[in-house]
């Protein structure tokens, strides 16, 4: 199972999403017998890479936020 295949949610995987959807349209019966499996594997791999990139960006943002909050707390403690 894969997440919804909306291109705006997965900008890194747009080409593979389009190929996968085209494969499903071109092979309405064959999709049940593995005609599109190779594309699905590529799609899942792309989703994993995309998630890893997002996770790294989110982690870096949270680190910056934690440092900023730590500085604010330090300033507040210094004032009292």
C-alpha positions as CSV (number, residue, x, y, z in Angstrom):
1,X,0.0,0.0,0.0
2,X,1.2,3.5,-0.7
3,X,0.1,7.0,0.3
4,X,-2.2,9.0,-1.9
5,X,-0.5,9.7,-5.2
6,X,-1.0,13.5,-5.4
7,X,1.9,15.2,-7.1
8,X,1.8,18.3,-4.9
9,X,2.5,16.1,-1.8
10,X,5.4,14.3,-3.4
11,X,7.4,16.7,-5.6
12,X,10.5,14.5,-5.8
13,X,8.5,11.6,-7.2
14,X,6.2,13.3,-9.8
15,X,7.6,11.5,-12.8
16,X,7.4,8.0,-11.2
17,X,3.8,8.7,-10.0
18,X,2.8,9.7,-13.5
19,X,4.4,6.6,-15.0
20,X,2.7,4.4,-12.4
21,X,-0.7,5.9,-13.0
22,X,-0.2,5.5,-16.8
23,X,0.7,1.9,-16.3
24,X,-2.5,1.3,-14.3
25,X,-4.5,2.9,-17.1
26,X,-2.7,1.0,-19.9
27,X,-2.9,-2.4,-18.1
28,X,-6.3,-2.5,-16.3
29,X,-6.1,-6.3,-15.8
30,X,-2.3,-6.7,-15.9
31,X,-1.9,-4.4,-12.9
32,X,-3.3,-7.2,-10.8
33,X,-0.7,-9.7,-12.2
34,X,2.4,-7.7,-11.7
35,X,2.7,-5.6,-14.9
36,X,3.3,-2.4,-12.8
37,X,5.2,-4.0,-9.9
38,X,8.6,-2.6,-11.1
39,X,7.2,0.9,-11.1
40,X,5.6,0.4,-7.7
41,X,9.0,-0.6,-6.3
42,X,10.6,2.5,-7.8
43,X,7.8,4.6,-6.3
44,X,8.1,3.2,-2.8
45,X,11.9,3.7,-3.0
46,X,11.3,7.3,-4.0
47,X,8.9,7.8,-1.2
48,X,11.4,6.5,1.3
49,X,14.1,8.8,0.0
50,X,11.7,11.8,0.1
51,X,10.8,10.9,3.7
52,X,14.4,10.7,4.7
53,X,15.0,14.2,3.2
54,X,12.0,15.6,5.0
55,X,13.0,13.9,8.2
56,X,16.5,15.5,8.0
57,X,15.1,19.0,7.3
58,X,12.6,18.7,10.2
59,X,15.4,17.5,12.5
60,X,17.6,20.5,11.6
61,X,14.6,22.9,12.1
62,X,13.8,21.4,15.5
63,X,17.5,21.7,16.5
64,X,17.5,25.4,15.6
65,X,14.2,25.9,17.5
66,X,15.6,24.1,20.6
67,X,18.7,26.3,20.5
68,X,16.6,29.4,20.3
69,X,14.4,28.3,23.1
70,X,17.4,27.4,25.2
71,X,18.8,30.9,24.6
72,X,15.5,32.5,25.6
73,X,15.4,30.5,28.8
74,X,18.9,31.3,29.6
75,X,18.2,35.1,29.2
76,X,15.1,34.7,31.4
77,X,17.0,33.0,34.1
78,X,19.8,35.6,34.0
79,X,17.3,38.4,34.5
80,X,15.8,36.8,37.6
